Amino acid sequence: ENFFTKVNVHIIQCGAKVEEDVKITSEEECDAYMRRMVLRGFGGTDFRPVFEHVNGLIRQHEFQNLKGILYFTDGYGTFPAMPPEYETAFVFLDQGRDLPDIPPWVIRMILTEEEIRLF
């Protein structure tokens, strides 16, 4: 309940480029988005466009005190050469297989399907 009193979440979908950026500021907006959400991207993955996009949003003062980003991914893609100035967690689906190598600045989270549904 308290989460939605001061929320500014961007749901960004990206494969090789940013496909969608939806701003969520209320529980109602979140519910409406989840009902109509269509997964985009697929194919080659490049993580750099998301970081460039988020950095642009920071320069535009879209975020006040950005805490970080959660990146739902399989981890296969091109990473930025330098770490961002905010924390970044890559969320992986636990499929019982080895995960790709990721840079040391990335926080690795491995969740089951059930845990992801709780998000």
Contacts in CASP RR format, 6 or more apart in sequence:
PFRMAT RR
TARGET T0000
AUTHOR 0000-0000-0000
METHOD contacts of the structure
MODEL  1
ENFFTKVNVHIIQCGAKVEEDVKITSEEECDAYMRRMVLRGFGGTDFRPV
FEHVNGLIRQHEFQNLKGILYFTDGYGTFPAMPPEYETAFVFLDQGRDLP
DIPPWVIRMILTEEEIRLF
4 26 0 8 1.000
4 27 0 8 1.000
4 30 0 8 1.000
7 24 0 8 1.000
7 25 0 8 1.000
7 26 0 8 1.000
8 23 0 8 1.000
8 24 0 8 1.000
8 25 0 8 1.000
8 62 0 8 1.000
8 63 0 8 1.000
8 64 0 8 1.000
9 23 0 8 1.000
9 24 0 8 1.000
9 25 0 8 1.000
9 30 0 8 1.000
10 21 0 8 1.000
10 22 0 8 1.000
10 23 0 8 1.000
10 24 0 8 1.000
10 54 0 8 1.000
10 57 0 8 1.000
10 62 0 8 1.000
11 20 0 8 1.000
11 21 0 8 1.000
11 22 0 8 1.000
11 24 0 8 1.000
11 33 0 8 1.000
11 37 0 8 1.000
12 18 0 8 1.000
12 20 0 8 1.000
12 21 0 8 1.000
12 22 0 8 1.000
12 50 0 8 1.000
12 53 0 8 1.000
12 54 0 8 1.000
13 19 0 8 1.000
13 20 0 8 1.000
13 21 0 8 1.000
13 39 0 8 1.000
13 40 0 8 1.000
13 41 0 8 1.000
14 41 0 8 1.000
14 45 0 8 1.000
14 46 0 8 1.000
14 47 0 8 1.000
14 49 0 8 1.000
14 50 0 8 1.000
14 53 0 8 1.000
15 40 0 8 1.000
15 41 0 8 1.000
15 42 0 8 1.000
15 43 0 8 1.000
15 44 0 8 1.000
15 45 0 8 1.000
15 46 0 8 1.000
15 49 0 8 1.000
16 41 0 8 1.000
16 43 0 8 1.000
16 44 0 8 1.000
16 45 0 8 1.000
16 46 0 8 1.000
16 49 0 8 1.000
17 46 0 8 1.000
17 49 0 8 1.000
18 49 0 8 1.000
18 50 0 8 1.000
18 53 0 8 1.000
19 40 0 8 1.000
19 41 0 8 1.000
20 40 0 8 1.000
21 53 0 8 1.000
22 33 0 8 1.000
23 29 0 8 1.000
24 30 0 8 1.000
24 33 0 8 1.000
44 77 0 8 1.000
45 73 0 8 1.000
45 74 0 8 1.000
45 75 0 8 1.000
45 76 0 8 1.000
45 77 0 8 1.000
45 78 0 8 1.000
46 77 0 8 1.000
46 78 0 8 1.000
47 71 0 8 1.000
47 73 0 8 1.000
47 77 0 8 1.000
47 78 0 8 1.000
47 79 0 8 1.000
47 80 0 8 1.000
48 78 0 8 1.000
48 79 0 8 1.000
48 80 0 8 1.000
50 69 0 8 1.000
50 71 0 8 1.000
51 80 0 8 1.000
51 84 0 8 1.000
54 66 0 8 1.000
54 69 0 8 1.000
54 84 0 8 1.000
54 86 0 8 1.000
55 84 0 8 1.000
56 62 0 8 1.000
57 63 0 8 1.000
58 66 0 8 1.000
66 86 0 8 1.000
67 86 0 8 1.000
67 87 0 8 1.000
68 86 0 8 1.000
68 87 0 8 1.000
68 88 0 8 1.000
68 89 0 8 1.000
69 84 0 8 1.000
69 86 0 8 1.000
69 87 0 8 1.000
69 88 0 8 1.000
69 89 0 8 1.000
70 89 0 8 1.000
70 91 0 8 1.000
70 109 0 8 1.000
71 88 0 8 1.000
71 89 0 8 1.000
71 90 0 8 1.000
71 91 0 8 1.000
72 91 0 8 1.000
72 116 0 8 1.000
73 90 0 8 1.000
73 91 0 8 1.000
73 92 0 8 1.000
74 92 0 8 1.000
74 93 0 8 1.000
74 100 0 8 1.000
75 90 0 8 1.000
75 92 0 8 1.000
75 99 0 8 1.000
75 100 0 8 1.000
75 102 0 8 1.000
76 100 0 8 1.000
77 100 0 8 1.000
79 102 0 8 1.000
79 103 0 8 1.000
79 106 0 8 1.000
83 103 0 8 1.000
83 105 0 8 1.000
84 105 0 8 1.000
87 107 0 8 1.000
88 105 0 8 1.000
88 106 0 8 1.000
88 107 0 8 1.000
89 106 0 8 1.000
89 107 0 8 1.000
89 108 0 8 1.000
89 109 0 8 1.000
90 102 0 8 1.000
90 106 0 8 1.000
90 107 0 8 1.000
90 108 0 8 1.000
90 109 0 8 1.000
91 109 0 8 1.000
91 110 0 8 1.000
91 111 0 8 1.000
91 116 0 8 1.000
92 99 0 8 1.000
92 108 0 8 1.000
92 109 0 8 1.000
92 110 0 8 1.000
92 111 0 8 1.000
93 110 0 8 1.000
93 111 0 8 1.000
93 112 0 8 1.000
93 113 0 8 1.000
93 116 0 8 1.000
94 110 0 8 1.000
94 111 0 8 1.000
94 112 0 8 1.000
94 113 0 8 1.000
99 108 0 8 1.000
99 110 0 8 1.000
102 108 0 8 1.000
END
